[in-house]
Amino acid sequence: MKLNNQVAIVTGGALGIGGGVARKLAREGSKVLIVDIAEEEAKKNKETIEENGGIAEYLIGDVALESVAKEMVDLSVSLFGRLDIIVQNAY
């Protein structure tokens, strides 16, 4: 696993390219925080990651808001102890 024990945030990480990136990071050993506005899809992607042996959590919010951007970083550090990678996929 190339990214073993790394911690990643993927914005727009519920579906599409962001969803795929979140799953790939988890397969490579990263703990992943999915941030998206689509709650059901974010939850499903988290469950898919976990079913395949990965570690993930999700946060619902619009990363265009400063408060959400701060919350996602704070949550990553709170849950996983650090932050190594941010994939800004949300638009």
ABEGO torsion letter per residue (X at the ends): XAABGBBBBBBGAABEAAAAAAAAAAAAGBBBBBBBABAAAAAAAAAAAAAAGBBBBBBBEBAABAAAAAAAAAAAAAAAGBBABBBBABX
